[in-house]
Amino acid sequence: MNKIVVTKEAKLIDYLLENTEYSRNKIKSLLKYRSISIPGIRQIKHDTIVKPHQVISISSEKKVTKIGKIDIVYEDENYLVVNKPGGMLTTSTEKESNRTLYHFVREYIKEQDKRNKIFIVHRLDRETSGLVLFAKDEDLKRKLQENWEKVALTRKYVGVVSGILEKKEDQLINYLKENTQNRVFISKDSSGKKAITNYKVIRENRNSLLEIEIKTGRKNQIRVQLAEINHPIIGDNKYGMIKAKRMYLQAVKLAIRDPITNKVLTFEIDTPRDFLRQL
């Protein structure tokens, strides 16, 4: 990783052109693949203003381990945020222990130093892609998990759902239960776990692209609630009926309040291009 200490205020692209050997096209490519961070936050805009004493970090967009690649969105001495691909388990199960996100990340951490440890803070469904947060300290992980509903300030997703929604913006509130087949369903009374999901239509054609924000973190919450209003996620074979090469749901934004520094950390990735093709 290349690190540059800023000595004067300037636009990011201008400063890098003046102080590195990178061409304008190379800088734009690095920004496109979220390989430039200031300070630790991945940048995508070339006209971001940099200021004296800030540190610009430049790295490759993917970290290659002995067993594959992981897309690292953010990394510092305390945290690691990874863009999980759809179809990959977050953690191991009885049937699968090797090809999981945790296993890939653990390999990456160990390759740096065998003494390094990594702890997963939260999970995504196997079929869901997007941001997953890891902690590099067990005590930090515990503090995050014990207060996750308060620590996690923003949890946003994008999803492509079947059809055109009558309400272009709404809040879904239901009570969820899980049966013995591990299938989540909506309770007819308030005896289950309360799930709150907000959505807003971003684009629509024959299907709809939604911005989704969850206020609670229940298992399969988004998938179940959208299927309940007859607009299941495209490719959701468990709660929907429209088959696709993948499930079109991705966690794109996560903001947390660091329990140690009390600072707000925000991590964000773009909507995948293939989501728009499903419209």
C-alpha positions as CSV (number, residue, x, y, z in Angstrom):
1,M,0.0,0.0,0.0
2,N,1.3,3.4,-1.0
3,K,0.8,6.3,1.5
4,I,1.1,10.0,0.7
5,V,0.9,12.7,3.3
6,V,-0.9,15.8,2.0
7,T,1.0,19.1,2.3
8,K,-1.5,21.5,0.7
9,E,-5.2,21.8,0.0
10,A,-6.2,20.7,-3.5
11,K,-8.5,18.5,-5.5
12,L,-7.6,14.8,-5.1
13,I,-6.8,14.2,-8.8
14,D,-4.7,17.3,-9.1
15,Y,-2.7,16.5,-6.0
16,L,-2.0,12.9,-7.2
17,L,-1.0,14.1,-10.7
18,E,1.5,16.5,-9.1
19,N,2.8,14.2,-6.4
20,T,2.8,10.7,-8.0
21,E,3.7,9.1,-11.3
22,Y,0.1,8.1,-11.9
23,S,-1.6,9.3,-15.1
24,R,-5.1,10.8,-15.1
25,N,-6.6,7.6,-16.5
26,K,-4.8,5.5,-13.9
27,I,-6.1,7.7,-11.0
28,K,-9.7,7.5,-12.4
29,S,-9.3,3.7,-12.6
30,L,-8.1,3.5,-9.0
31,L,-11.1,5.6,-7.9
32,K,-13.4,3.4,-9.9
33,Y,-12.2,0.3,-8.0
34,R,-12.2,2.1,-4.7
35,S,-8.5,1.8,-4.3
36,I,-7.9,5.2,-2.8
37,S,-8.8,6.1,0.7
38,I,-8.6,9.3,2.8
39,P,-8.2,8.7,5.7
40,G,-9.2,5.1,5.6
41,I,-12.5,5.9,3.8
42,R,-12.6,4.7,0.2
43,Q,-13.0,7.5,-2.4
44,I,-14.8,7.5,-5.7
45,K,-14.8,11.2,-6.6
46,H,-11.8,12.8,-8.3
47,D,-12.7,16.3,-7.1
48,T,-12.7,15.4,-3.4
49,I,-10.8,18.2,-1.6
50,V,-7.7,16.9,0.3
51,K,-6.2,19.0,3.1
52,P,-2.8,19.2,4.8
53,H,-1.8,16.3,7.1
54,Q,-4.4,14.0,5.6
55,V,-3.0,10.6,4.5
56,I,-3.9,9.3,1.1
57,S,-3.6,5.5,0.9
58,I,-3.5,3.7,-2.5
59,S,-3.9,0.0,-2.8
60,S,-5.2,-2.6,-5.3
61,E,-8.9,-3.2,-5.2
62,K,-8.8,-6.9,-4.4
63,K,-6.6,-8.8,-2.0
64,V,-5.4,-12.1,-3.3
65,T,-5.1,-15.0,-0.8
66,K,-3.9,-18.5,-1.4
67,I,-7.5,-19.6,-1.9
68,G,-9.0,-16.7,-3.8
69,K,-9.8,-13.0,-3.9
70,I,-11.7,-10.8,-1.4
71,D,-13.0,-7.4,-2.2
72,I,-11.8,-5.1,0.7
73,V,-13.8,-1.9,1.0
74,Y,-12.1,-0.6,4.1
75,E,-9.3,-1.6,6.5
76,D,-7.5,-0.1,9.5
77,E,-6.0,-1.3,12.7
78,N,-9.5,-2.1,14.2
79,Y,-11.8,-2.9,11.3
80,L,-12.1,-4.8,8.0
81,V,-15.1,-4.3,5.7
82,V,-15.5,-6.7,2.8
83,N,-17.9,-6.8,-0.1
84,K,-19.3,-10.4,0.1
85,P,-20.3,-11.9,-3.2
86,G,-23.7,-13.4,-3.6
87,G,-23.9,-17.2,-3.1
88,M,-21.2,-17.3,-0.5
89,L,-21.8,-18.2,3.1
90,T,-20.7,-15.6,5.7
91,T,-19.6,-18.2,8.2
92,S,-19.2,-22.0,8.2
93,T,-22.0,-24.6,8.6
94,E,-22.0,-28.3,9.1
95,K,-21.9,-28.8,5.3
96,E,-19.4,-26.1,4.4
97,S,-16.5,-24.8,6.4
98,N,-13.8,-23.8,3.8
99,R,-15.4,-21.6,1.0
100,T,-16.9,-19.0,3.3
101,L,-16.3,-15.3,3.6
102,Y,-14.8,-15.8,7.1
103,H,-12.4,-18.4,5.9
104,F,-11.2,-16.2,3.0
105,V,-10.7,-13.2,5.3
106,R,-9.0,-15.2,8.0
107,E,-6.5,-16.5,5.4
108,Y,-5.8,-12.9,4.3
109,I,-5.2,-11.7,7.9
110,K,-3.0,-14.7,8.7
111,E,-0.9,-14.2,5.6
112,Q,0.0,-10.7,6.9
113,D,0.9,-12.1,10.4
114,K,0.1,-15.6,11.7
115,R,-0.7,-14.1,15.1
116,N,-3.5,-11.9,13.6
117,K,-7.1,-12.7,14.5
118,I,-10.4,-11.7,13.0
119,F,-13.9,-11.7,14.3
120,I,-17.1,-11.4,12.4
121,V,-19.5,-8.8,13.7
122,H,-22.7,-9.4,11.6
123,R,-23.9,-11.7,8.8
124,L,-25.6,-11.5,5.5
125,D,-27.7,-14.3,4.0
126,R,-25.8,-16.6,1.7
127,E,-27.7,-15.3,-1.4
128,T,-27.2,-11.6,-0.4
129,S,-24.1,-9.7,-1.5
130,G,-22.6,-6.6,0.0
131,L,-20.9,-5.1,3.1
132,V,-19.9,-7.3,6.0
133,L,-18.0,-5.9,9.0
134,F,-15.2,-7.7,10.8
135,A,-13.3,-6.6,14.0
136,K,-9.7,-7.3,14.6
137,D,-10.2,-7.5,18.4
138,E,-12.5,-9.8,20.3
139,D,-13.4,-7.1,22.9
140,L,-14.3,-4.7,20.1
141,K,-16.5,-7.4,18.5
142,R,-18.3,-8.0,21.7
143,K,-19.0,-4.3,22.2
144,L,-20.3,-4.0,18.7
145,Q,-22.6,-7.0,18.9
146,E,-23.9,-6.3,22.4
147,N,-25.2,-2.9,21.2
148,W,-25.6,-3.6,17.5
149,E,-29.1,-2.0,17.1
150,K,-27.7,1.2,18.5
151,V,-24.2,1.0,17.0
152,A,-25.4,0.3,13.5
153,L,-26.8,3.8,12.6
154,T,-27.5,3.0,8.9
155,R,-28.0,-0.3,7.1
156,K,-29.0,0.3,3.5
157,Y,-29.5,-2.2,0.6
158,V,-30.5,-2.1,-3.0
159,G,-32.8,-4.7,-4.4
160,V,-34.6,-5.6,-7.6
161,V,-38.2,-6.8,-7.0
162,S,-40.8,-8.2,-9.3
163,G,-43.3,-5.8,-10.8
164,I,-44.3,-2.2,-10.2
165,L,-45.1,-1.1,-6.7
166,E,-48.3,0.9,-6.1
167,K,-46.6,2.7,-3.2
168,K,-43.4,4.3,-4.3
169,E,-42.2,4.7,-0.7
170,D,-43.4,2.9,2.4
171,Q,-42.5,1.4,5.8
172,L,-43.2,-2.3,6.3
173,I,-43.8,-3.4,9.9
174,N,-44.4,-7.1,10.6
175,Y,-43.7,-9.7,13.3
176,L,-41.6,-12.7,12.1
177,K,-41.4,-16.3,13.3
178,E,-39.3,-19.2,12.0
179,N,-40.5,-22.8,11.6
180,T,-38.7,-26.0,12.0
181,Q,-37.6,-26.0,8.3
182,N,-35.7,-22.7,9.0
183,R,-38.3,-20.7,6.9
184,V,-39.2,-17.3,8.2
185,F,-42.9,-16.3,8.0
186,I,-45.1,-13.4,9.1
187,S,-47.0,-13.9,12.3
188,K,-50.7,-13.1,12.3
189,D,-50.3,-11.5,15.8
190,S,-47.5,-9.7,17.6
191,S,-46.0,-12.8,19.2
192,G,-43.0,-12.9,16.8
193,K,-39.9,-10.6,16.5
194,K,-40.8,-7.1,15.2
195,A,-39.2,-6.3,11.8
196,I,-39.2,-2.7,10.3
197,T,-38.1,-2.1,6.7
198,N,-38.3,1.1,4.8
199,Y,-38.2,1.1,1.0
200,K,-38.2,3.7,-1.8
201,V,-38.5,3.1,-5.6
202,I,-35.4,4.4,-7.4
203,R,-36.2,3.1,-10.9
204,E,-38.9,1.0,-12.5
205,N,-39.8,-0.6,-15.8
206,R,-41.3,-4.1,-15.8
207,N,-39.5,-4.6,-12.4
208,S,-38.5,-2.1,-9.7
209,L,-35.1,-1.1,-8.2
210,L,-35.5,-0.2,-4.5
211,E,-33.4,1.5,-2.0
212,I,-34.1,-0.4,1.3
213,E,-33.2,0.6,4.8
214,I,-33.7,-1.8,7.7
215,K,-34.4,-0.6,11.2
216,T,-34.2,-4.1,12.7
217,G,-31.9,-7.0,11.9
218,R,-34.2,-10.1,11.6
219,K,-33.3,-13.2,9.7
220,N,-34.5,-12.9,6.0
221,Q,-36.3,-9.7,7.0
222,I,-36.2,-7.9,3.7
223,R,-37.0,-11.0,1.6
224,V,-40.0,-12.0,3.7
225,Q,-41.5,-8.6,3.9
226,L,-41.3,-7.8,0.2
227,A,-42.6,-11.2,-0.7
228,E,-45.6,-10.5,1.6
229,I,-46.6,-7.5,-0.5
230,N,-46.3,-9.6,-3.6
231,H,-43.0,-8.0,-4.8
232,P,-40.4,-10.6,-4.0
233,I,-36.7,-10.1,-4.7
234,I,-35.7,-11.3,-8.2
235,G,-33.8,-14.5,-7.9
236,D,-35.1,-15.3,-4.3
237,N,-35.8,-19.0,-4.7
238,K,-36.9,-19.4,-1.0
239,Y,-39.6,-16.7,-0.8
240,G,-40.1,-15.8,-4.5
241,M,-40.9,-17.5,-7.7
242,I,-38.8,-15.6,-10.4
243,K,-35.6,-17.5,-11.0
244,A,-32.4,-15.7,-12.0
245,K,-28.6,-16.3,-12.0
246,R,-28.4,-14.7,-8.5
247,M,-30.5,-13.0,-5.9
248,Y,-30.6,-9.3,-6.6
249,L,-30.2,-7.9,-3.1
250,Q,-27.0,-6.1,-2.0
251,A,-26.0,-4.3,1.2
252,V,-24.6,-1.1,-0.1
253,K,-24.2,1.2,2.9
254,L,-23.3,0.7,6.6
255,A,-22.7,3.4,9.1
256,I,-21.6,2.6,12.6
257,R,-20.7,4.5,15.7
258,D,-17.3,3.3,16.9
259,P,-17.8,2.2,20.6
260,I,-14.2,3.2,21.4
261,T,-13.8,6.6,19.7
262,N,-17.5,7.5,19.4
263,K,-16.8,8.6,15.8
264,V,-19.2,7.6,13.0
265,L,-17.7,5.4,10.3
266,T,-19.5,5.1,7.0
267,F,-18.8,2.4,4.4
268,E,-20.5,2.5,1.0
269,I,-20.3,0.7,-2.4
270,D,-22.1,1.3,-5.7
271,T,-25.1,-0.5,-7.0
272,P,-23.9,-3.4,-9.3
273,R,-24.6,-2.7,-13.0
274,D,-26.3,-6.0,-13.5
275,F,-29.1,-4.9,-11.1
276,L,-30.2,-2.3,-13.6
277,R,-30.4,-4.9,-16.4
278,Q,-33.1,-6.7,-14.4
279,L,-35.5,-3.8,-14.9
